[in-house]
Amino acid sequence: MPQLFFNPSEMKQDFAFLANSTKNKAKYDFFIANGHQVFQNGLIVPVGCELHRVDHDTYFELGLISKSDKAVLYYCKVVRVEDESIGIDGVTQALVWRNRMKPRYKKATVEFVSEVFNHYLIENYTVLISDVYHSYGGMFMWQEQLGYAIERRDRRVMLYDQMNCVVTEIDRSTFDDFLDDLWSEDESKLHYRAVIKKL
């Protein structure tokens, strides 16, 4: 079960480097100085914005930037996840943030999280795995994406028992129980994670 943020101060701490205008500008400068612009077929980038990527050893960062405002409108930290024993080799979104400081920022990024999820990450890495911690927005986003995936013939939905190294395929008949298990409050299921795989 991906754990939810219940304490607003915890969320503020994790996202503070983007929610503060000065720190946001510093992150914008970081992407300009260290990143490269991402071009991907099928990925719709909001008008007037660019998607930049900065690579690190075990993860990479994505930032949707507005050059006119010198601001980061969307940020995603993406971490590689591998479990050779069961053939899991994919990525997880360890941190996702959207800039809502101005109405036009919110409008520009309202669908962009799903755009990156479906038209960049899963197209390039085939397997997406849910993170350990979610905000409520993150939980709803994952539930929505899992719902889309279970209806598609080119996607496979699975439950990843990280502690016991077991992957169980989910179909429409077991989908509702799968969602209940994934976000239940049962502490014995804290190591359950959702997987969407492109076929």
Accessible surface in RSA format (square Angstrom, percent):
REM  Atomic radii and reference values for relative SASA: ProtOr
REM  Chains: A
REM  Algorithm: Lee & Richards
REM  Probe-radius: 1.40
REM  Slices: 20
REM RES _ NUM      All-atoms   Total-Side   Main-Chain    Non-polar    All polar
REM                ABS   REL    ABS   REL    ABS   REL    ABS   REL    ABS   REL
RES MET A   1    24.16  12.5  23.94  15.8   0.21   0.5  19.11  16.2   5.05   6.7
RES PRO A   2     1.18   0.9   0.00   0.0   1.18   4.3   0.87   0.7   0.31   1.9
RES GLN A   3    61.30  34.3  61.22  44.7   0.07   0.2   6.98  14.9  54.32  41.2
RES LEU A   4    36.86  20.5  22.76  16.3  14.10  35.5  22.76  16.0  14.10  38.0
RES PHE A   5    28.65  14.3  23.67  14.7   4.98  13.0  24.66  15.0   3.99  11.4
RES PHE A   6   145.87  73.0 118.10  73.2  27.77  72.3 121.55  73.7  24.33  69.6
RES ASN A   7    67.49  46.5  62.96  60.8   4.52  10.9  17.18  41.4  50.30  48.6
RES PRO A   8   106.09  77.3  98.40  89.7   7.69  27.9 102.12  84.3   3.97  24.6
RES SER A   9    67.56  57.1  57.74  77.1   9.81  22.6  48.89 104.1  18.67  26.2
RES GLU A  10    84.41  48.5  81.25  61.5   3.16   7.5  29.18  56.4  55.22  45.1
RES MET A  11    64.10  33.2  63.74  42.2   0.36   0.9  42.90  36.5  21.21  28.1
RES LYS A  12   155.40  75.8 146.24  89.7   9.16  21.8  97.95  88.2  57.45  61.2
RES GLN A  13   145.22  81.2 124.25  90.8  20.97  49.9  39.67  84.4 105.55  80.1
RES ASP A  14    62.27  43.6  52.24  52.0  10.03  23.7   9.51  22.4  52.76  52.6
RES PHE A  15    24.55  12.3  24.46  15.1   0.09   0.2  24.55  14.9   0.00   0.0
RES ALA A  16    33.05  30.4  29.92  46.2   3.14   7.1  32.77  46.2   0.28   0.7
RES PHE A  17    60.32  30.2  59.24  36.7   1.09   2.8  59.29  35.9   1.03   2.9
RES LEU A  18     0.00   0.0   0.00   0.0   0.00   0.0   0.00   0.0   0.00   0.0
RES ALA A  19    57.40  52.8  40.92  63.1  16.49  37.5  41.46  58.4  15.94  42.2
RES ASN A  20    71.39  49.2  63.69  61.5   7.70  18.5  16.38  39.4  55.01  53.2
RES SER A  21    81.08  68.5  70.22  93.7  10.87  25.0  42.00  89.4  39.09  54.8
RES THR A  22   104.78  74.5  97.70  99.1   7.07  16.9  70.98  95.3  33.79  51.1
RES LYS A  23   108.48  52.9 104.90  64.4   3.57   8.5  59.15  53.2  49.33  52.5
RES ASN A  24     4.39   3.0   4.39   4.2   0.00   0.0   3.40   8.2   0.99   1.0
RES LYS A  25    77.12  37.6  76.58  47.0   0.54   1.3  51.06  46.0  26.06  27.8
RES ALA A  26    59.44  54.6  49.21  75.9  10.22  23.3  53.37  75.2   6.06  16.1
RES LYS A  27    35.20  17.2  33.06  20.3   2.13   5.1  12.12  10.9  23.08  24.6
RES TYR A  28    15.13   7.1  15.13   8.6   0.00   0.0   5.96   4.5   9.16  11.3
RES ASP A  29    61.95  43.4  58.39  58.1   3.56   8.4  27.89  65.6  34.06  34.0
RES PHE A  30    56.07  28.1  50.20  31.1   5.87  15.3  55.71  33.8   0.36   1.0
RES PHE A  31     0.00   0.0   0.00   0.0   0.00   0.0   0.00   0.0   0.00   0.0
RES ILE A  32    74.37  42.3  55.51  41.4  18.86  45.5  55.51  40.0  18.86  51.2
RES ALA A  33    83.10  76.4  43.21  66.7  39.88  90.7  51.74  72.9  31.36  83.1
RES ASN A  34    87.32  60.2  56.70  54.8  30.62  73.7  13.94  33.6  73.38  70.9
RES GLY A  35    21.87  27.0   0.00   N/A  21.87  27.0   0.70   1.9  21.18  47.4
RES HIS A  36    97.27  53.2  92.23  64.1   5.04  12.9  65.99  68.0  31.28  36.4
RES GLN A  37    66.47  37.2  50.11  36.6  16.36  39.0   9.89  21.0  56.59  42.9
RES VAL A  38    12.41   8.2   5.20   4.7   7.22  17.4   8.05   7.0   4.36  11.8
RES PHE A  39   163.36  81.7 131.85  81.7  31.51  82.0 136.01  82.5  27.35  78.3
RES GLN A  40    49.59  27.7  31.51  23.0  18.08  43.0   4.44   9.5  45.14  34.2
RES ASN A  41   144.76  99.8 126.28 122.0  18.48  44.5  35.68  85.9 109.09 105.4
RES GLY A  42    53.22  65.6   0.00   N/A  53.22  65.6  35.47  97.3  17.76  39.8
RES LEU A  43    19.20  10.7   1.04   0.7  18.16  45.7   1.04   0.7  18.16  48.9
RES ILE A  44   123.53  70.3 118.12  88.0   5.41  13.0 121.61  87.6   1.92   5.2
RES VAL A  45    45.22  29.8  26.57  24.1  18.65  44.9  26.57  23.1  18.65  50.6
RES PRO A  46    23.04  16.8  11.53  10.5  11.52  41.9  21.48  17.7   1.56   9.7
RES VAL A  47   155.79 102.5 127.43 115.4  28.36  68.3 133.49 116.0  22.30  60.5
RES GLY A  48    62.40  77.0   0.00   N/A  62.40  77.0  41.93 115.1  20.47  45.9
RES CYS A  49    19.33  14.6   5.19   5.8  14.14  33.2   0.44   1.1  18.88  20.4
RES GLU A  50    38.82  22.3  38.18  28.9   0.64   1.5  11.92  23.1  26.90  22.0
RES LEU A  51     1.26   0.7   0.00   0.0   1.26   3.2   0.00   0.0   1.26   3.4
RES HIS A  52    14.70   8.0  14.70  10.2   0.00   0.0  14.67  15.1   0.03   0.0
RES ARG A  53    35.17  14.8  35.03  17.9   0.14   0.3   2.87   3.9  32.30  19.6
RES VAL A  54     9.24   6.1   8.42   7.6   0.82   2.0   9.24   8.0   0.00   0.0
RES ASP A  55    80.66  56.5  54.87  54.6  25.80  61.0  31.87  75.0  48.79  48.7
RES HIS A  56    68.61  37.5  43.33  30.1  25.28  64.7  34.98  36.1  33.63  39.1
RES ASP A  57   152.57 106.9 112.69 112.2  39.88  94.3  34.40  81.0 118.17 117.9
RES THR A  58    91.83  65.3  87.61  88.8   4.22  10.1  70.79  95.1  21.04  31.8
RES TYR A  59    64.16  30.0  59.14  33.6   5.02  13.1  29.96  22.5  34.19  42.2
RES PHE A  60     7.28   3.6   7.28   4.5   0.00   0.0   7.28   4.4   0.00   0.0
RES GLU A  61     8.06   4.6   8.06   6.1   0.00   0.0   0.39   0.8   7.67   6.3
RES LEU A  62     0.00   0.0   0.00   0.0   0.00   0.0   0.00   0.0   0.00   0.0
RES GLY A  63     0.00   0.0   0.00   N/A   0.00   0.0   0.00   0.0   0.00   0.0
RES LEU A  64     0.00   0.0   0.00   0.0   0.00   0.0   0.00   0.0   0.00   0.0
RES ILE A  65     0.00   0.0   0.00   0.0   0.00   0.0   0.00   0.0   0.00   0.0
RES SER A  66     8.00   6.8   8.00  10.7   0.00   0.0   2.52   5.4   5.48   7.7
RES LYS A  67   104.26  50.9  95.19  58.4   9.06  21.6  49.55  44.6  54.70  58.3
RES SER A  68   105.06  88.8  62.54  83.5  42.52  97.9  58.35 124.3  46.71  65.4
RES ASP A  69    48.96  34.3  23.30  23.2  25.66  60.7   9.69  22.8  39.27  39.2
RES LYS A  70   112.51  54.9 108.91  66.8   3.60   8.6  52.16  46.9  60.35  64.3
RES ALA A  71    11.96  11.0  11.83  18.3   0.12   0.3  11.96  16.8   0.00   0.0
RES VAL A  72     0.00   0.0   0.00   0.0   0.00   0.0   0.00   0.0   0.00   0.0
RES LEU A  73     4.45   2.5   4.45   3.2   0.00   0.0   4.45   3.1   0.00   0.0
RES TYR A  74     0.00   0.0   0.00   0.0   0.00   0.0   0.00   0.0   0.00   0.0
RES TYR A  75     6.10   2.8   6.10   3.5   0.00   0.0   0.00   0.0   6.10   7.5
RES CYS A  76     0.00   0.0   0.00   0.0   0.00   0.0   0.00   0.0   0.00   0.0
RES LYS A  77    66.20  32.3  66.20  40.6   0.00   0.0  13.46  12.1  52.74  56.2
RES VAL A  78     0.40   0.3   0.09   0.1   0.31   0.8   0.09   0.1   0.31   0.8
RES VAL A  79    40.77  26.8  40.77  36.9   0.00   0.0  40.77  35.4   0.00   0.0
RES ARG A  80   104.80  44.0  88.34  45.0  16.46  39.2  27.25  37.2  77.55  47.0
RES VAL A  81    19.96  13.1  16.44  14.9   3.53   8.5  19.96  17.3   0.00   0.0
RES GLU A  82   110.99  63.7  78.31  59.2  32.68  77.8  18.92  36.6  92.08  75.2
RES ASP A  83    23.13  16.2  17.46  17.4   5.67  13.4  10.08  23.7  13.05  13.0
RES GLU A  84   159.78  91.7 131.77  99.7  28.01  66.7  53.94 104.3 105.84  86.4
RES SER A  85    88.04  74.4  43.97  58.7  44.07 101.5  56.13 119.5  31.91  44.7
RES ILE A  86    52.84  30.1  23.01  17.1  29.83  71.9  32.07  23.1  20.77  56.4
RES GLY A  87    59.79  73.7   0.00   N/A  59.79  73.7  34.87  95.7  24.92  55.8
RES ILE A  88     8.34   4.7   6.30   4.7   2.04   4.9   6.35   4.6   2.00   5.4
RES ASP A  89    73.06  51.2  63.81  63.5   9.26  21.9  25.37  59.7  47.69  47.6
RES GLY A  90     1.19   1.5   0.00   N/A   1.19   1.5   1.19   3.3   0.00   0.0
RES VAL A  91     0.06   0.0   0.06   0.1   0.00   0.0   0.06   0.1   0.00   0.0
RES THR A  92     5.98   4.3   5.97   6.1   0.01   0.0   5.98   8.0   0.00   0.0
RES GLN A  93    12.10   6.8   3.38   2.5   8.72  20.8   2.79   5.9   9.31   7.1
RES ALA A  94    35.59  32.7  18.47  28.5  17.12  38.9  18.53  26.1  17.06  45.2
RES LEU A  95    29.13  16.2  25.63  18.3   3.50   8.8  29.13  20.5   0.00   0.0
RES VAL A  96    42.13  27.7  24.65  22.3  17.48  42.1  24.65  21.4  17.48  47.4
RES TRP A  97    29.61  11.9  25.36  12.3   4.26  10.0  18.05   9.6  11.56  18.8
RES ARG A  98    41.20  17.3  29.91  15.2  11.29  26.9   4.64   6.3  36.56  22.2
RES ASN A  99     1.07   0.7   1.07   1.0   0.00   0.0   0.00   0.0   1.07   1.0
RES ARG A 100   144.63  60.7 118.12  60.2  26.51  63.1  38.60  52.8 106.03  64.3
RES MET A 101    84.59  43.8  47.53  31.5  37.06  88.2  38.69  32.9  45.90  60.8
RES LYS A 102    87.03  42.5  86.42  53.0   0.61   1.4  50.77  45.7  36.26  38.6
RES PRO A 103   120.01  87.5 107.86  98.3  12.15  44.2 115.20  95.1   4.80  29.8
RES ARG A 104   132.50  55.6 123.55  63.0   8.95  21.3  68.05  93.0  64.45  39.1
RES TYR A 105     8.64   4.0   8.64   4.9   0.00   0.0   5.12   3.8   3.52   4.3
RES LYS A 106   105.85  51.6 105.85  64.9   0.00   0.0  50.43  45.4  55.42  59.0
RES LYS A 107   169.84  82.9 154.99  95.1  14.85  35.4 103.62  93.3  66.22  70.5
RES ALA A 108    33.08  30.4  15.78  24.4  17.30  39.3  25.07  35.3   8.01  21.2
RES THR A 109     0.00   0.0   0.00   0.0   0.00   0.0   0.00   0.0   0.00   0.0
RES VAL A 110    85.37  56.2  68.37  61.9  17.00  41.0  68.37  59.4  17.00  46.1
RES GLU A 111   114.98  66.0 113.15  85.6   1.83   4.4  50.82  98.3  64.16  52.4
RES PHE A 112     3.78   1.9   1.68   1.0   2.10   5.5   2.82   1.7   0.97   2.8
RES VAL A 113    18.18  12.0  18.18  16.5   0.00   0.0  18.18  15.8   0.00   0.0
RES SER A 114    25.24  21.3  24.16  32.2   1.08   2.5  15.02  32.0  10.23  14.3
RES GLU A 115    31.30  18.0  29.79  22.5   1.51   3.6   8.00  15.5  23.30  19.0
RES VAL A 116     0.00   0.0   0.00   0.0   0.00   0.0   0.00   0.0   0.00   0.0
RES PHE A 117     1.17   0.6   1.17   0.7   0.00   0.0   1.17   0.7   0.00   0.0
RES ASN A 118    30.36  20.9  29.39  28.4   0.97   2.3   7.15  17.2  23.21  22.4
RES HIS A 119    67.02  36.6  67.02  46.6   0.00   0.0  38.54  39.7  28.48  33.1
RES TYR A 120    14.65   6.8  14.65   8.3   0.00   0.0   5.62   4.2   9.02  11.1
RES LEU A 121     0.00   0.0   0.00   0.0   0.00   0.0   0.00   0.0   0.00   0.0
RES ILE A 122     0.49   0.3   0.45   0.3   0.04   0.1   0.45   0.3   0.04   0.1
RES GLU A 123    69.51  39.9  46.63  35.3  22.88  54.5   9.83  19.0  59.68  48.7
RES ASN A 124    73.01  50.3  42.11  40.7  30.90  74.4  12.24  29.5  60.77  58.7
RES TYR A 125    43.63  20.4  33.00  18.8  10.63  27.7  28.85  21.7  14.79  18.2
RES THR A 126    54.30  38.6  54.30  55.1   0.00   0.0  25.41  34.1  28.89  43.7
RES VAL A 127     8.95   5.9   8.94   8.1   0.01   0.0   8.94   7.8   0.01   0.0
RES LEU A 128     0.87   0.5   0.87   0.6   0.00   0.0   0.87   0.6   0.00   0.0
RES ILE A 129     0.37   0.2   0.00   0.0   0.37   0.9   0.00   0.0   0.37   1.0
RES SER A 130     0.07   0.1   0.00   0.0   0.07   0.2   0.07   0.1   0.00   0.0
RES ASP A 131    19.63  13.8  19.08  19.0   0.55   1.3   1.56   3.7  18.08  18.0
RES VAL A 132    55.80  36.7  54.32  49.2   1.48   3.6  55.80  48.5   0.00   0.0
RES TYR A 133   119.76  55.9 112.51  64.0   7.25  18.9  72.16  54.2  47.59  58.7
RES HIS A 134    11.49   6.3   8.64   6.0   2.84   7.3  10.88  11.2   0.61   0.7
RES SER A 135    26.02  22.0  22.61  30.2   3.41   7.8   6.20  13.2  19.82  27.8
RES TYR A 136   103.35  48.3 101.12  57.5   2.23   5.8  80.25  60.3  23.11  28.5
RES GLY A 137    47.64  58.7   0.00   N/A  47.64  58.7  36.74 100.8  10.90  24.4
RES GLY A 138    19.83  24.5   0.00   N/A  19.83  24.5  17.73  48.7   2.10   4.7
RES MET A 139    20.96  10.9  20.96  13.9   0.00   0.0  15.86  13.5   5.10   6.8
RES PHE A 140   118.50  59.3 113.54  70.3   4.97  12.9 114.51  69.4   3.99  11.4
RES MET A 141    26.31  13.6  21.80  14.4   4.51  10.7  25.71  21.9   0.60   0.8
RES TRP A 142     6.72   2.7   6.72   3.3   0.00   0.0   2.36   1.3   4.36   7.1
RES GLN A 143    54.35  30.4  48.69  35.6   5.66  13.5  12.82  27.3  41.53  31.5
RES GLU A 144    83.90  48.2  71.81  54.3  12.10  28.8  30.27  58.5  53.64  43.8
RES GLN A 145     2.79   1.6   1.24   0.9   1.55   3.7   0.27   0.6   2.52   1.9
RES LEU A 146     0.00   0.0   0.00   0.0   0.00   0.0   0.00   0.0   0.00   0.0
RES GLY A 147    22.89  28.2   0.00   N/A  22.89  28.2  19.63  53.9   3.26   7.3
RES TYR A 148   124.61  58.2 121.40  69.1   3.21   8.3  90.49  68.0  34.12  42.1
RES ALA A 149     4.21   3.9   2.73   4.2   1.48   3.4   3.90   5.5   0.31   0.8
RES ILE A 150    24.07  13.7  11.64   8.7  12.43  29.9  13.59   9.8  10.48  28.4
RES GLU A 151   103.48  59.4  84.91  64.2  18.57  44.2  41.62  80.5  61.86  50.5
RES ARG A 152   104.96  44.1  93.42  47.6  11.54  27.5  35.49  48.5  69.47  42.1
RES ARG A 153   236.68  99.4 209.69 106.9  26.99  64.3  86.96 118.8 149.72  90.7
RES ASP A 154    54.98  38.5  51.16  50.9   3.82   9.0  33.51  78.9  21.47  21.4
RES ARG A 155    18.44   7.7   6.74   3.4  11.71  27.9   0.24   0.3  18.20  11.0
RES ARG A 156    80.43  33.8  76.61  39.1   3.82   9.1   6.26   8.6  74.17  45.0
RES VAL A 157     2.09   1.4   0.32   0.3   1.77   4.3   0.32   0.3   1.77   4.8
RES MET A 158    15.96   8.3  15.96  10.6   0.00   0.0   3.96   3.4  12.00  15.9
RES LEU A 159    23.41  13.0  22.76  16.3   0.65   1.6  22.76  16.0   0.65   1.8
RES TYR A 160     4.59   2.1   4.59   2.6   0.00   0.0   0.00   0.0   4.59   5.7
RES ASP A 161    19.83  13.9  19.83  19.7   0.00   0.0   6.46  15.2  13.37  13.3
RES GLN A 162    68.98  38.6  59.82  43.7   9.16  21.8  17.52  37.3  51.46  39.0
RES MET A 163   138.57  71.8 106.99  70.8  31.57  75.2  86.33  73.4  52.24  69.2
RES ASN A 164    91.13  62.8  69.89  67.5  21.25  51.2  19.85  47.8  71.29  68.9
RES CYS A 165    54.97  41.6  46.46  51.8   8.51  20.0  11.64  29.5  43.33  46.7
RES VAL A 166    73.18  48.2  70.76  64.1   2.42   5.8  72.94  63.4   0.24   0.6
RES VAL A 167    46.31  30.5  19.30  17.5  27.01  65.1  19.30  16.8  27.01  73.3
RES THR A 168    68.79  48.9  65.41  66.3   3.38   8.1  49.22  66.1  19.57  29.6
RES GLU A 169   107.27  61.6  84.69  64.1  22.58  53.8  28.93  56.0  78.34  64.0
RES ILE A 170    15.37   8.7   9.27   6.9   6.09  14.7   9.32   6.7   6.05  16.4
RES ASP A 171    79.66  55.8  75.65  75.3   4.02   9.5  38.08  89.6  41.58  41.5
RES ARG A 172   160.35  67.3 140.38  71.6  19.98  47.6  56.86  77.7 103.50  62.7
RES SER A 173    97.79  82.6  57.37  76.6  40.42  93.1  57.19 121.8  40.60  56.9
RES THR A 174    59.34  42.2  58.62  59.4   0.72   1.7  57.93  77.8   1.41   2.1
RES PHE A 175    23.14  11.6  23.14  14.3   0.00   0.0  23.14  14.0   0.00   0.0
RES ASP A 176   103.17  72.3 100.83 100.4   2.34   5.5  32.42  76.3  70.76  70.6
RES ASP A 177    94.41  66.1  93.30  92.9   1.10   2.6  23.56  55.4  70.85  70.7
RES PHE A 178     5.35   2.7   0.70   0.4   4.65  12.1   4.80   2.9   0.56   1.6
RES LEU A 179    35.31  19.7  32.48  23.2   2.84   7.1  32.78  23.0   2.54   6.8
RES ASP A 180    97.26  68.1  86.97  86.6  10.28  24.3  31.36  73.8  65.89  65.7
RES ASP A 181    44.76  31.4  44.71  44.5   0.05   0.1   0.05   0.1  44.71  44.6
RES LEU A 182     0.00   0.0   0.00   0.0   0.00   0.0   0.00   0.0   0.00   0.0
RES TRP A 183    31.56  12.7   9.65   4.7  21.91  51.5  10.20   5.4  21.37  34.7
RES SER A 184    27.54  23.3  19.00  25.4   8.54  19.7  27.54  58.7   0.00   0.0
RES GLU A 185   158.48  91.0 135.44 102.5  23.04  54.9  55.65 107.6 102.83  84.0
RES ASP A 186    64.04  44.9  52.58  52.3  11.46  27.1  23.71  55.8  40.33  40.2
RES GLU A 187   138.95  79.8 125.97  95.3  12.98  30.9  40.02  77.4  98.93  80.8
RES SER A 188    73.88  62.4  54.15  72.3  19.73  45.5  55.12 117.4  18.76  26.3
RES LYS A 189    45.91  22.4  45.91  28.2   0.00   0.0  19.65  17.7  26.26  28.0
RES LEU A 190    64.68  36.0  54.99  39.3   9.69  24.4  55.09  38.7   9.59  25.8
RES HIS A 191    35.22  19.2  29.06  20.2   6.16  15.8  29.47  30.4   5.75   6.7
RES TYR A 192    41.45  19.4  41.27  23.5   0.18   0.5   3.08   2.3  38.37  47.3
RES ARG A 193    14.46   6.1  14.46   7.4   0.00   0.0   3.18   4.3  11.28   6.8
RES ALA A 194     0.00   0.0   0.00   0.0   0.00   0.0   0.00   0.0   0.00   0.0
RES VAL A 195     0.00   0.0   0.00   0.0   0.00   0.0   0.00   0.0   0.00   0.0
RES ILE A 196     2.25   1.3   2.25   1.7   0.00   0.0   2.25   1.6   0.00   0.0
RES LYS A 197    66.51  32.4  66.51  40.8   0.00   0.0  20.80  18.7  45.71  48.7
RES LYS A 198    61.21  29.9  56.89  34.9   4.31  10.3  30.43  27.4  30.78  32.8
RES LEU A 199   104.39  58.1  52.66  37.7  51.73 130.0  84.75  59.5  19.65  52.9
END  Absolute sums over single chains surface
CHAIN  1 A    10665.8       8752.6       1913.2       5565.1       5100.7
END  Absolute sums over all chains
TOTAL         10665.8       8752.6       1913.2       5565.1       5100.7
